[in-house]
Amino acid sequence: MNPAVTNIVVMLVMMQVSRRLDLEDPTILLYVRAAYLGCQAIALAVYLLVRVKINAKNDLTTLKYVEPANPLGGESEPKAVITTVKEYDLKQIDTLIKGVFSGMAMMGVMHVYMKYTNPLVMQSVSSVKSALEANIVKIHLFGTPATGDLKRPFKAAAGFMSAFTGGAGDVITDKQSVESAEVSGRGGIKED
């Protein structure tokens, strides 16, 4: 099933659950907070388990690709990247881990300072769902072959900001583009 559709279904269900809960009751609010933190802990545990599996696998296969230029970041030319599968996967999982902490920080501001409680209910399940649907988790935890949509480097998900970048959000992996980017001034950057 499409993750966008399941996100909508999960949000609608969790909205109905949050409406039925008496979030003014301190006991129920304590359980909602505990459920939110528990779901965040599960998502982090999944990511850390995948991180351990990546390090254990130690795949040092060379991976070359061209990152598109980001006009909003002041970049005018695409950048060639030469890395290993292990380093690429570790970078992906670190980004996901940072995303969990960023979401928790935002939720902390919304809940503690702004006194919103409904987002705790709605965001609790979505973090676990996102963790289980991540490409890197599918490869390392569920053993799905890295082909098709799971082929590295992963395609960037179309988002709100992709409209401003002119659709130039996907990495390029064809040999001619990689070689031309390596020859240009910004090419051949080795990521550690």
Backbone as CSV, one residue per row, in Angstrom:
resi,resn,N_x,N_y,N_z,CA_x,CA_y,CA_z,C_x,C_y,C_z
1,MET,0.835,-1.182,0.000,0.000,0.000,0.000,0.878,1.243,0.000
2,ASN,0.430,2.280,-0.636,1.169,3.524,-0.753,1.338,4.177,0.626
3,PRO,2.573,4.562,1.014,2.782,5.182,2.325,1.996,6.482,2.524
4,ALA,1.775,7.239,1.455,1.005,8.486,1.594,-0.435,8.180,1.990
5,VAL,-1.000,7.141,1.405,-2.371,6.759,1.735,-2.443,6.252,3.171
6,THR,-1.484,5.430,3.559,-1.506,4.916,4.926,-1.274,6.028,5.947
7,ASN,-0.474,7.043,5.592,-0.294,8.196,6.485,-1.622,8.894,6.736
8,ILE,-2.396,9.083,5.681,-3.695,9.738,5.821,-4.624,8.893,6.685
9,VAL,-4.643,7.585,6.432,-5.506,6.690,7.214,-5.098,6.716,8.688
10,VAL,-3.790,6.629,8.965,-3.319,6.647,10.348,-3.688,7.966,11.019
11,MET,-3.509,9.082,10.321,-3.843,10.383,10.900,-5.338,10.496,11.199
12,LEU,-6.180,10.014,10.283,-7.622,10.067,10.521,-8.019,9.206,11.716
13,VAL,-7.449,8.027,11.815,-7.749,7.151,12.946,-7.277,7.780,14.251
14,MET,-6.053,8.311,14.251,-5.520,8.902,15.478,-6.273,10.180,15.865
15,MET,-6.795,10.911,14.885,-7.633,12.077,15.209,-8.895,11.628,15.937
16,GLN,-9.489,10.538,15.484,-10.690,10.020,16.148,-10.365,9.531,17.562
17,VAL,-9.213,8.884,17.725,-8.795,8.429,19.052,-8.593,9.619,19.975
18,SER,-7.928,10.673,19.480,-7.664,11.841,20.330,-8.949,12.562,20.707
19,ARG,-9.950,12.517,19.858,-11.243,13.140,20.195,-11.951,12.379,21.309
20,ARG,-11.758,11.079,21.348,-12.451,10.247,22.334,-11.749,10.248,23.699
21,LEU,-10.503,10.666,23.725,-9.761,10.693,24.989,-10.017,12.006,25.729
22,ASP,-10.139,11.918,27.030,-10.266,13.119,27.859,-8.855,13.574,28.223
23,LEU,-8.296,14.437,27.400,-6.912,14.871,27.584,-6.765,15.892,28.710
24,GLU,-7.870,16.251,29.345,-7.807,17.124,30.523,-7.547,16.301,31.783
25,ASP,-7.815,15.011,31.727,-7.583,14.120,32.860,-6.082,13.853,32.973
26,PRO,-5.460,14.178,34.123,-4.012,13.999,34.271,-3.547,12.555,34.099
27,THR,-4.368,11.596,34.492,-3.982,10.193,34.355,-3.921,9.786,32.882
28,ILE,-4.936,10.169,32.120,-4.959,9.858,30.691,-3.822,10.587,29.979
29,LEU,-3.587,11.830,30.362,-2.499,12.598,29.756,-1.144,11.938,30.039
30,LEU,-0.980,11.389,31.231,0.258,10.688,31.563,0.432,9.462,30.666
31,TYR,-0.648,8.713,30.437,-0.576,7.548,29.557,-0.282,7.947,28.106
32,VAL,-0.853,9.058,27.666,-0.595,9.533,26.299,0.864,9.937,26.154
33,ARG,1.391,10.627,27.158,2.813,11.009,27.131,3.706,9.766,27.117
34,ALA,3.364,8.798,27.945,4.149,7.562,28.002,4.091,6.817,26.670
35,ALA,2.905,6.784,26.054,2.764,6.119,24.756,3.597,6.837,23.697
36,TYR,3.578,8.175,23.706,4.375,8.948,22.747,5.867,8.645,22.925
37,LEU,6.343,8.722,24.153,7.766,8.456,24.403,8.129,7.013,24.089
38,GLY,7.212,6.088,24.368,7.455,4.686,24.038,7.590,4.472,22.535
39,CYS,6.724,5.118,21.767,6.801,5.000,20.300,8.089,5.611,19.757
40,GLN,8.526,6.721,20.348,9.791,7.324,19.925,10.952,6.394,20.253
41,ALA,10.870,5.736,21.414,11.919,4.785,21.804,11.948,3.585,20.859
42,ILE,10.776,3.122,20.427,10.725,2.005,19.476,11.356,2.413,18.148
43,ALA,11.018,3.616,17.655,11.599,4.100,16.398,13.116,4.213,16.513
44,LEU,13.602,4.771,17.623,15.054,4.876,17.821,15.698,3.497,17.912
45,ALA,15.040,2.555,18.577,15.588,1.205,18.688,15.696,0.547,17.317
46,VAL,14.696,0.751,16.468,14.748,0.205,15.101,15.937,0.796,14.361
47,TYR,16.100,2.122,14.434,17.202,2.775,13.723,18.558,2.334,14.268
48,LEU,18.672,2.201,15.576,19.954,1.785,16.152,20.273,0.327,15.812
49,LEU,19.255,-0.519,15.758,19.463,-1.903,15.338,19.950,-1.955,13.885
50,VAL,19.354,-1.136,13.032,19.791,-1.070,11.633,21.227,-0.559,11.561
51,ARG,21.568,0.419,12.394,22.935,0.957,12.419,23.934,-0.148,12.776
52,VAL,23.589,-0.975,13.755,24.454,-2.098,14.145,24.602,-3.072,12.978
53,LYS,23.508,-3.365,12.281,23.559,-4.291,11.140,24.407,-3.722,10.007
54,ILE,24.328,-2.407,9.773,25.146,-1.775,8.732,26.627,-1.940,9.073
55,ASN,26.988,-1.662,10.316,28.390,-1.790,10.730,28.853,-3.239,10.673
56,ALA,27.973,-4.173,11.010,28.344,-5.592,10.975,28.537,-6.073,9.542
57,LYS,27.699,-5.587,8.629,27.797,-5.996,7.226,29.057,-5.426,6.581
58,ASN,29.426,-4.183,6.921,30.654,-3.534,6.460,30.826,-3.612,4.941
59,ASP,29.803,-3.196,4.205,29.827,-3.230,2.746,30.642,-2.044,2.221
60,LEU,31.844,-2.336,1.729,32.742,-1.277,1.254,32.701,-1.101,-0.264
61,THR,31.613,-1.518,-0.881,31.436,-1.329,-2.314,31.376,0.170,-2.619
62,THR,32.110,0.592,-3.654,32.138,1.999,-4.023,30.811,2.410,-4.640
63,LEU,30.351,3.576,-4.247,29.094,4.133,-4.741,29.381,5.531,-5.262
64,LYS,29.088,5.746,-6.546,29.296,7.059,-7.159,27.959,7.590,-7.648
65,TYR,27.723,8.861,-7.364,26.510,9.504,-7.855,26.719,11.008,-7.886
66,VAL,25.789,11.695,-8.512,25.862,13.148,-8.634,24.675,13.736,-7.882
67,GLU,24.976,14.562,-6.883,23.919,15.265,-6.177,23.548,16.496,-6.987
68,PRO,22.272,16.766,-7.166,21.868,17.935,-7.945,22.207,19.229,-7.204
69,ALA,22.350,20.289,-7.979,22.617,21.594,-7.394,21.394,22.051,-6.611
70,ASN,21.633,22.714,-5.504,20.556,23.249,-4.683,20.577,24.765,-4.795
71,PRO,19.721,25.335,-5.646,19.747,26.785,-5.821,19.415,27.543,-4.541
72,LEU,18.608,26.949,-3.655,18.271,27.616,-2.403,19.446,27.624,-1.440
73,GLY,20.366,26.677,-1.602,21.553,26.599,-0.757,22.746,27.333,-1.352
74,GLY,22.556,28.023,-2.459,23.636,28.774,-3.085,24.509,27.942,-4.000
75,GLU,24.109,26.729,-4.313,24.887,25.878,-5.204,24.381,26.053,-6.622
76,SER,25.309,26.194,-7.564,24.905,26.373,-8.951,25.234,25.161,-9.813
77,GLU,26.143,24.305,-9.354,26.532,23.142,-10.141,26.321,21.864,-9.330
78,PRO,25.994,20.768,-10.026,25.868,19.494,-9.319,27.216,19.023,-8.766
79,LYS,27.167,18.180,-7.741,28.381,17.746,-7.070,28.508,16.224,-7.172
80,ALA,29.659,15.747,-7.618,29.920,14.309,-7.680,30.304,13.821,-6.289
81,VAL,29.739,12.692,-5.897,30.023,12.120,-4.585,30.539,10.693,-4.787
82,ILE,31.670,10.402,-4.156,32.239,9.060,-4.177,32.292,8.586,-2.731
83,THR,31.590,7.501,-2.442,31.502,6.995,-1.081,31.370,5.479,-1.135
84,THR,31.185,4.864,0.000,30.934,3.425,0.043,29.479,3.197,0.441
85,VAL,29.001,2.003,0.201,27.628,1.661,0.569,27.452,1.808,2.080
86,LYS,28.455,1.372,2.851,28.377,1.473,4.313,28.244,2.930,4.745
87,GLU,29.097,3.795,4.217,29.050,5.204,4.607,27.746,5.863,4.170
88,TYR,27.256,5.510,2.994,25.984,6.054,2.515,24.851,5.619,3.437
89,ASP,24.833,4.338,3.787,23.779,3.821,4.665,23.852,4.453,6.052
90,LEU,25.066,4.614,6.580,25.215,5.256,7.887,24.738,6.704,7.850
91,LYS,25.012,7.379,6.754,24.542,8.765,6.605,23.014,8.802,6.580
92,GLN,22.405,7.855,5.880,20.940,7.793,5.809,20.337,7.521,7.185
93,ILE,20.903,6.578,7.923,20.339,6.225,9.228,20.567,7.348,10.229
94,ASP,21.705,8.038,10.137,21.945,9.180,11.030,20.936,10.295,10.772
95,THR,20.585,10.505,9.506,19.567,11.503,9.164,18.220,11.130,9.780
96,LEU,17.878,9.851,9.738,16.618,9.402,10.325,16.619,9.554,11.844
97,ILE,17.739,9.265,12.475,17.840,9.415,13.934,17.702,10.888,14.317
98,LYS,18.363,11.762,13.571,18.233,13.196,13.842,16.789,13.654,13.652
99,GLY,16.102,13.048,12.694,14.697,13.387,12.463,13.825,13.049,13.660
100,VAL,14.109,11.926,14.327,13.347,11.560,15.526,13.559,12.605,16.609
101,PHE,14.820,12.996,16.825,15.097,13.984,17.864,14.525,15.356,17.514
102,SER,14.560,15.722,16.235,13.961,16.995,15.824,12.455,16.987,16.062
103,GLY,11.821,15.879,15.725,10.381,15.758,15.959,10.038,15.814,17.436
104,MET,10.872,15.192,18.267,10.638,15.237,19.708,10.819,16.655,20.252
105,ALA,11.801,17.376,19.717,12.013,18.748,20.162,10.823,19.628,19.774
106,MET,10.346,19.464,18.551,9.194,20.249,18.100,7.960,19.893,18.928
107,MET,7.784,18.609,19.185,6.635,18.178,19.981,6.764,18.690,21.406
108,GLY,7.980,18.743,21.930,8.190,19.296,23.268,7.769,20.752,23.347
109,VAL,8.131,21.527,22.341,7.734,22.939,22.307,6.218,23.054,22.217
110,MET,5.622,22.267,21.321,4.174,22.350,21.145,3.428,21.894,22.398
111,HIS,3.936,20.874,23.071,3.212,20.327,24.219,3.511,21.097,25.509
112,VAL,4.771,21.359,25.786,5.143,21.975,27.055,4.828,23.472,27.064
113,TYR,5.228,24.171,26.015,5.056,25.624,26.019,3.702,26.076,25.476
114,MET,3.218,25.410,24.443,1.964,25.837,23.827,0.753,25.056,24.357
115,LYS,1.007,24.036,25.160,-0.044,23.240,25.812,-0.942,22.470,24.848
116,TYR,-0.422,22.084,23.668,-1.184,21.248,22.744,-0.987,19.790,23.137
117,THR,-2.085,19.034,23.206,-1.979,17.626,23.573,-2.369,16.688,22.436
118,ASN,-3.238,17.131,21.528,-3.660,16.263,20.422,-2.498,15.777,19.556
119,PRO,-1.506,16.615,19.260,-0.398,16.113,18.430,0.373,14.955,19.066
120,LEU,0.369,14.862,20.391,1.034,13.727,21.032,0.402,12.422,20.586
121,VAL,-0.911,12.397,20.526,-1.621,11.191,20.123,-1.349,10.897,18.652
122,MET,-1.453,11.918,17.819,-1.328,11.714,16.374,0.090,11.361,15.945
123,GLN,1.090,11.933,16.598,2.475,11.695,16.193,3.079,10.445,16.805
124,SER,2.436,9.871,17.788,3.042,8.720,18.452,3.202,7.536,17.501
125,VAL,2.153,7.167,16.812,2.201,5.998,15.938,2.952,6.287,14.639
126,SER,2.880,7.521,14.167,3.487,7.825,12.867,5.009,7.679,12.881
127,SER,5.656,7.885,14.019,7.115,7.723,14.052,7.510,6.258,13.880
128,VAL,6.759,5.349,14.499,7.037,3.919,14.337,6.736,3.498,12.902
129,LYS,5.627,3.992,12.361,5.253,3.682,10.981,6.339,4.157,10.011
130,SER,6.825,5.368,10.219,7.888,5.899,9.353,9.166,5.087,9.476
131,ALA,9.478,4.660,10.689,10.690,3.863,10.895,10.604,2.544,10.146
132,LEU,9.453,1.914,10.173,9.306,0.620,9.515,9.190,0.740,7.995
133,GLU,8.858,1.936,7.485,8.734,2.140,6.042,9.980,2.739,5.406
134,ALA,10.997,3.075,6.199,12.214,3.684,5.655,12.948,2.682,4.764
135,ASN,13.474,3.173,3.655,14.183,2.312,2.697,15.332,1.560,3.344
136,ILE,16.106,2.239,4.144,17.284,1.631,4.752,16.878,0.528,5.731
137,VAL,15.742,0.699,6.401,15.228,-0.319,7.323,14.739,-1.528,6.536
138,LYS,14.074,-1.280,5.415,13.599,-2.388,4.581,14.766,-3.258,4.121
139,ILE,15.875,-2.623,3.778,17.036,-3.362,3.277,17.715,-4.152,4.398
140,HIS,18.035,-3.478,5.494,18.866,-4.111,6.518,18.090,-4.900,7.568
141,LEU,16.872,-4.497,7.877,16.125,-5.196,8.921,15.229,-6.288,8.347
142,PHE,14.588,-5.978,7.218,13.659,-6.942,6.628,14.286,-7.770,5.518
143,GLY,15.520,-7.447,5.108,16.220,-8.238,4.106,15.713,-8.067,2.684
144,THR,15.044,-6.963,2.396,14.561,-6.708,1.044,15.753,-6.384,0.145
145,PRO,15.834,-6.981,-1.055,16.962,-6.675,-1.947,16.981,-5.201,-2.352
146,ALA,18.172,-4.651,-2.470,18.348,-3.241,-2.818,18.225,-3.041,-4.326
147,THR,17.028,-3.258,-4.856,16.759,-3.068,-6.281,15.533,-2.188,-6.428
148,GLY,15.356,-1.652,-7.617,14.189,-0.811,-7.884,14.235,0.470,-7.063
149,ASP,13.169,0.724,-6.307,13.112,1.926,-5.470,14.102,1.886,-4.311
150,LEU,14.576,0.697,-3.972,15.515,0.561,-2.860,16.973,0.594,-3.317
151,LYS,17.192,0.843,-4.601,18.568,0.917,-5.124,19.218,2.204,-4.628
152,ARG,20.453,2.069,-4.174,21.196,3.234,-3.699,21.785,3.986,-4.874
153,PRO,21.887,5.266,-4.855,21.337,6.196,-3.874,19.820,6.289,-4.027
154,PHE,19.144,6.474,-2.899,17.692,6.516,-2.905,17.199,7.775,-3.593
155,LYS,16.064,7.656,-4.256,15.432,8.825,-4.871,14.848,9.690,-3.770
156,ALA,14.991,10.986,-3.934,14.436,11.914,-2.953,12.922,11.935,-3.087
157,ALA,12.253,11.903,-1.961,10.790,11.968,-1.976,10.359,13.362,-2.399
158,ALA,9.373,13.426,-3.258,8.866,14.721,-3.695,8.207,15.404,-2.515
159,GLY,8.622,16.612,-2.267,8.076,17.354,-1.142,7.690,18.756,-1.538
160,PHE,7.377,19.538,-0.539,6.944,20.910,-0.758,8.028,21.746,-1.433
161,MET,9.272,21.586,-0.991,10.366,22.417,-1.515,10.805,21.996,-2.916
162,SER,10.422,20.822,-3.380,10.835,20.388,-4.709,10.251,21.282,-5.797
163,ALA,9.134,21.924,-5.523,8.551,22.842,-6.497,9.443,24.062,-6.703
164,PHE,10.187,24.458,-5.670,11.042,25.635,-5.764,12.396,25.331,-6.394
165,THR,12.784,24.073,-6.414,14.088,23.719,-6.977,13.989,23.320,-8.438
166,GLY,12.825,23.467,-9.021,12.664,23.171,-10.441,12.664,21.693,-10.749
167,GLY,12.310,20.872,-9.780,12.253,19.432,-10.010,13.607,18.756,-9.996
168,ALA,14.662,19.499,-9.705,16.008,18.923,-9.686,16.309,18.400,-8.294
169,GLY,15.690,17.284,-7.935,15.893,16.756,-6.604,16.460,15.354,-6.601
170,ASP,16.451,14.689,-7.744,16.918,13.320,-7.802,18.416,13.274,-8.065
171,VAL,19.052,12.293,-7.441,20.468,12.068,-7.702,20.601,11.401,-9.055
172,ILE,21.749,11.602,-9.679,22.009,11.057,-11.009,23.099,10.008,-10.868
173,THR,22.876,8.833,-11.484,23.844,7.752,-11.326,24.452,7.274,-12.633
174,ASP,24.016,7.827,-13.774,24.574,7.315,-15.024,26.048,7.700,-15.139
175,LYS,26.813,6.837,-15.797,28.269,6.949,-15.843,28.740,8.267,-16.457
176,GLN,28.082,8.704,-17.529,28.496,9.936,-18.205,28.319,11.152,-17.294
177,SER,27.218,11.237,-16.585,26.982,12.372,-15.683,27.972,12.382,-14.523
178,VAL,28.267,11.193,-13.984,29.216,11.104,-12.878,30.603,11.538,-13.335
179,GLU,31.032,11.066,-14.521,32.361,11.435,-15.024,32.451,12.928,-15.317
180,SER,31.415,13.508,-15.904,31.463,14.937,-16.204,31.459,15.774,-14.925
181,ALA,30.768,15.318,-13.881,30.778,16.046,-12.612,32.127,15.912,-11.915
182,GLU,32.787,14.762,-12.074,34.113,14.584,-11.470,35.136,15.494,-12.131
183,VAL,34.974,15.721,-13.429,35.919,16.573,-14.165,35.692,18.045,-13.856
184,SER,34.435,18.425,-13.580,34.131,19.830,-13.304,34.751,20.247,-11.974
185,GLY,34.657,21.501,-11.639,35.316,22.062,-10.465,34.871,21.488,-9.149
186,ARG,33.628,21.011,-8.994,33.129,20.566,-7.688,33.067,19.056,-7.587
187,GLY,33.625,18.344,-8.519,33.466,16.885,-8.537,34.469,16.140,-7.700
188,GLY,34.217,14.865,-7.543,35.140,13.975,-6.901,35.269,14.143,-5.391
189,ILE,34.238,14.636,-4.727,34.303,14.809,-3.290,34.071,13.469,-2.634
190,LYS,35.026,13.052,-1.810,34.886,11.776,-1.096,34.281,12.065,0.258
191,GLU,33.152,11.382,0.523,32.514,11.554,1.829,33.086,10.543,2.803
192,ASP,33.328,10.971,4.018,33.833,10.063,5.048,32.737,9.655,5.975
